[in-house]
Amino acid sequence: QKDYLIVLLEKVTHLAIANQLPPSESKHLQNVFITEIELCTTTAQLIETCTTALLLFTQELADHQEKIRSPLIDQISEYIKNNLNAPLRIDELCAHFDLSQAKLKYLFKIELQMTIRQYIILQKITVAKQLLCTDSDIQKLPQALGFSDYAHFAKTFKRLTGMTPKQFRLQNYQK
């Protein structure tokens, strides 16, 4: 099992490097986790170490991607975050930032590896999750986040999180 996980870790390291995580950083993480794997004595410890390694590699990649984003993408992202309560339209974003739709879509696909529509929805769901951890009114969330109605909001939320807004609140809200 240890050998299999070490091979898996090598593949993750190569993927991280291929996705522009600096090789020195990738190899350092790999070495740290190989040492951890070698010290494991149970299957549960191996699984936990492997899970931790995958999460850390993912976080490092995300952090690295944030650092290399263009200032324009940062400006557009900030605009989107500040206007989540509105039904954001791509043509309006293009006009606001003086970009063609093709250029805007290309920038998001290249720099964030997702479409602009996916990014907007992801931001709305991220804010919804934060609000669901408070005592905010669940029925008012769709309007506050620019969804047309509660059914559309709930369907989108469940598709992305695997649970309904009410289930998420029950699991995460603590008075």
TARANOR-V965191 format. One record per residue. N is the residue number from 0. PHI is phi in whole degrees, -180 to 180 (none if undefined). OMEGA is omega in whole degrees, 0 to 359 (NA if undefined). Layout:
n=N phi=PHI omega=OMEGA
n=N phi=PHI omega=OMEGA
This chain:
n=0 phi=none omega=181
n=1 phi=-63 omega=180
n=2 phi=-62 omega=178
n=3 phi=-61 omega=180
n=4 phi=-67 omega=177
n=5 phi=-66 omega=176
n=6 phi=-63 omega=177
n=7 phi=-59 omega=179
n=8 phi=-63 omega=177
n=9 phi=-64 omega=178
n=10 phi=-65 omega=178
n=11 phi=-63 omega=178
n=12 phi=-62 omega=179
n=13 phi=-65 omega=176
n=14 phi=-64 omega=179
n=15 phi=-62 omega=179
n=16 phi=-65 omega=179
n=17 phi=-63 omega=178
n=18 phi=-96 omega=170
n=19 phi=75 omega=169
n=20 phi=-78 omega=184
n=21 phi=-53 omega=182
n=22 phi=-55 omega=181
n=23 phi=-64 omega=179
n=24 phi=-68 omega=179
n=25 phi=-63 omega=181
n=26 phi=-67 omega=178
n=27 phi=-62 omega=178
n=28 phi=-61 omega=179
n=29 phi=-59 omega=181
n=30 phi=-63 omega=178
n=31 phi=-60 omega=184
n=32 phi=-77 omega=173
n=33 phi=-64 omega=177
n=34 phi=-61 omega=179
n=35 phi=-61 omega=181
n=36 phi=-62 omega=180
n=37 phi=-62 omega=181
n=38 phi=-84 omega=182
n=39 phi=-68 omega=180
n=40 phi=-118 omega=180
n=41 phi=-130 omega=177
n=42 phi=-63 omega=179
n=43 phi=-60 omega=178
n=44 phi=-65 omega=178
n=45 phi=-63 omega=180
n=46 phi=-63 omega=180
n=47 phi=-64 omega=179
n=48 phi=-64 omega=179
n=49 phi=-64 omega=178
n=50 phi=-62 omega=179
n=51 phi=-61 omega=180
n=52 phi=-62 omega=180
n=53 phi=-62 omega=179
n=54 phi=-64 omega=181
n=55 phi=-67 omega=176
n=56 phi=-60 omega=179
n=57 phi=-61 omega=180
n=58 phi=-65 omega=179
n=59 phi=-63 omega=177
n=60 phi=-63 omega=179
n=61 phi=-62 omega=179
n=62 phi=-62 omega=180
n=63 phi=-66 omega=179
n=64 phi=-62 omega=178
n=65 phi=-59 omega=184
n=66 phi=-69 omega=186
n=67 phi=-101 omega=178
n=68 phi=-70 omega=179
n=69 phi=-74 omega=177
n=70 phi=-58 omega=180
n=71 phi=-65 omega=178
n=72 phi=-63 omega=177
n=73 phi=-62 omega=179
n=74 phi=-65 omega=180
n=75 phi=-65 omega=179
n=76 phi=-60 omega=179
n=77 phi=-64 omega=178
n=78 phi=-60 omega=180
n=79 phi=-61 omega=181
n=80 phi=-62 omega=181
n=81 phi=-81 omega=183
n=82 phi=-127 omega=182
n=83 phi=-65 omega=181
n=84 phi=-77 omega=180
n=85 phi=-102 omega=174
n=86 phi=-76 omega=185
n=87 phi=-66 omega=180
n=88 phi=-112 omega=183
n=89 phi=-62 omega=181
n=90 phi=-64 omega=177
n=91 phi=-70 omega=176
n=92 phi=-62 omega=180
n=93 phi=-60 omega=180
n=94 phi=-65 omega=182
n=95 phi=-63 omega=183
n=96 phi=-104 omega=177
n=97 phi=53 omega=179
n=98 phi=-128 omega=171
n=99 phi=-79 omega=178
n=100 phi=-61 omega=180
n=101 phi=-61 omega=180
n=102 phi=-66 omega=180
n=103 phi=-62 omega=180
n=104 phi=-63 omega=179
n=105 phi=-63 omega=180
n=106 phi=-58 omega=181
n=107 phi=-68 omega=181
n=108 phi=-66 omega=182
n=109 phi=-75 omega=187
n=110 phi=-85 omega=183
n=111 phi=-115 omega=179
n=112 phi=56 omega=175
n=113 phi=-155 omega=177
n=114 phi=-76 omega=179
n=115 phi=-65 omega=178
n=116 phi=-63 omega=177
n=117 phi=-61 omega=180
n=118 phi=-63 omega=180
n=119 phi=-62 omega=180
n=120 phi=-63 omega=179
n=121 phi=-61 omega=178
n=122 phi=-66 omega=179
n=123 phi=-64 omega=180
n=124 phi=-70 omega=177
n=125 phi=-61 omega=178
n=126 phi=-66 omega=178
n=127 phi=-59 omega=179
n=128 phi=-62 omega=178
n=129 phi=-64 omega=181
n=130 phi=-70 omega=178
n=131 phi=-69 omega=177
n=132 phi=-86 omega=176
n=133 phi=-115 omega=179
n=134 phi=-94 omega=180
n=135 phi=-64 omega=183
n=136 phi=-72 omega=181
n=137 phi=-59 omega=183
n=138 phi=-69 omega=181
n=139 phi=-93 omega=181
n=140 phi=-59 omega=181
n=141 phi=-56 omega=180
n=142 phi=-66 omega=181
n=143 phi=-65 omega=182
n=144 phi=-109 omega=174
n=145 phi=76 omega=174
n=146 phi=-85 omega=183
n=147 phi=-70 omega=179
n=148 phi=-161 omega=183
n=149 phi=-65 omega=182
n=150 phi=-61 omega=179
n=151 phi=-64 omega=178
n=152 phi=-60 omega=183
n=153 phi=-63 omega=179
n=154 phi=-64 omega=179
n=155 phi=-65 omega=180
n=156 phi=-60 omega=181
n=157 phi=-66 omega=179
n=158 phi=-61 omega=184
n=159 phi=-90 omega=184
n=160 phi=-113 omega=181
n=161 phi=85 omega=178
n=162 phi=-146 omega=178
n=163 phi=-74 omega=176
n=164 phi=-57 omega=180
n=165 phi=-66 omega=177
n=166 phi=-63 omega=180
n=167 phi=-62 omega=180
n=168 phi=-62 omega=181
n=169 phi=-58 omega=182
n=170 phi=-80 omega=190
n=171 phi=-118 omega=183
n=172 phi=-89 omega=178
n=173 phi=-129 omega=183
n=174 phi=-73 omega=NA
